[in-house]
Amino acid sequence: MLSKEKLARINELARKGKTSGLSKEEAREQSSLRSEYLAAFRSQMLDTLTHTTIIDPQGNDVTPEKIKQRKKRNLH
């Protein structure tokens, strides 16, 4: 995940954007930080899903095939 400093900067830029607006340089920085945040979030979410098994009420493994295949690739 992103550092606390980067998250604080994202929030700071968002607040400033709502109140007084951002300069072009600040807008680029905000875009870059948001992209970095989303990439980290997606990676973390994918890792979480890869390590998840879904069991139905009858006790059967109903994990989607894509996740099962990803688990197998990560083991090798």
C-alpha positions as CSV (number, residue, x, y, z in Angstrom):
1,M,0.0,0.0,0.0
2,L,1.0,3.6,-0.3
3,S,2.8,5.4,2.5
4,K,0.9,7.6,4.9
5,E,2.6,10.6,3.4
6,K,1.4,9.9,-0.1
7,L,-2.2,9.2,1.2
8,A,-2.1,12.4,3.1
9,R,-0.9,14.3,0.0
10,I,-3.7,12.7,-2.1
11,N,-6.3,13.9,0.4
12,E,-4.6,17.4,0.7
13,L,-4.8,17.8,-3.1
14,A,-8.4,16.6,-3.2
15,R,-9.4,19.2,-0.5
16,K,-7.5,21.9,-2.3
17,G,-9.1,21.0,-5.6
18,K,-12.6,21.3,-4.1
19,T,-11.9,24.7,-2.5
20,S,-9.5,26.8,-4.6
21,G,-8.6,24.5,-7.5
22,L,-5.3,22.9,-8.6
23,S,-2.5,24.2,-10.7
24,K,-1.5,22.1,-13.7
25,E,1.5,20.7,-11.8
26,E,-0.7,19.8,-8.8
27,A,-3.2,18.2,-11.1
28,R,-0.5,16.1,-12.7
29,E,0.8,15.1,-9.2
30,Q,-2.7,14.2,-8.1
31,S,-3.2,12.1,-11.2
32,S,0.1,10.3,-10.7
33,L,-0.6,9.6,-7.0
34,R,-4.1,8.4,-7.8
35,S,-2.8,6.0,-10.5
36,E,-0.2,4.7,-8.0
37,Y,-2.9,4.2,-5.3
38,L,-5.2,2.4,-7.7
39,A,-2.4,0.1,-8.9
40,A,-1.5,-0.8,-5.3
41,F,-5.2,-1.3,-4.4
42,R,-5.8,-3.6,-7.4
43,S,-2.7,-5.6,-6.6
44,Q,-3.7,-6.0,-3.0
45,M,-7.3,-7.0,-3.9
46,L,-6.1,-9.5,-6.5
47,D,-3.8,-11.0,-3.9
48,T,-6.6,-11.3,-1.5
49,L,-8.9,-12.9,-4.0
50,T,-6.2,-15.3,-5.1
51,H,-5.9,-16.6,-1.5
52,T,-9.7,-16.9,-1.0
53,T,-11.7,-20.1,-1.3
54,I,-15.5,-19.9,-1.6
55,I,-17.5,-22.7,0.0
56,D,-21.3,-23.0,-0.6
57,P,-23.7,-24.0,2.3
58,Q,-23.4,-27.7,1.4
59,G,-19.6,-27.5,1.8
60,N,-18.7,-27.6,-1.9
61,D,-15.8,-25.6,-3.2
62,V,-17.4,-23.1,-5.6
63,T,-14.4,-20.9,-6.2
64,P,-14.5,-19.4,-9.7
65,E,-12.2,-21.2,-12.2
66,K,-10.2,-18.1,-12.9
67,I,-9.2,-17.8,-9.2
68,K,-8.3,-21.5,-9.1
69,Q,-6.1,-21.2,-12.1
70,R,-4.4,-18.1,-10.6
71,K,-3.7,-20.0,-7.4
72,K,-2.1,-22.8,-9.4
73,R,0.2,-20.4,-11.3
74,N,1.3,-18.7,-8.1
75,L,2.3,-22.0,-6.5
76,H,4.7,-22.8,-9.4
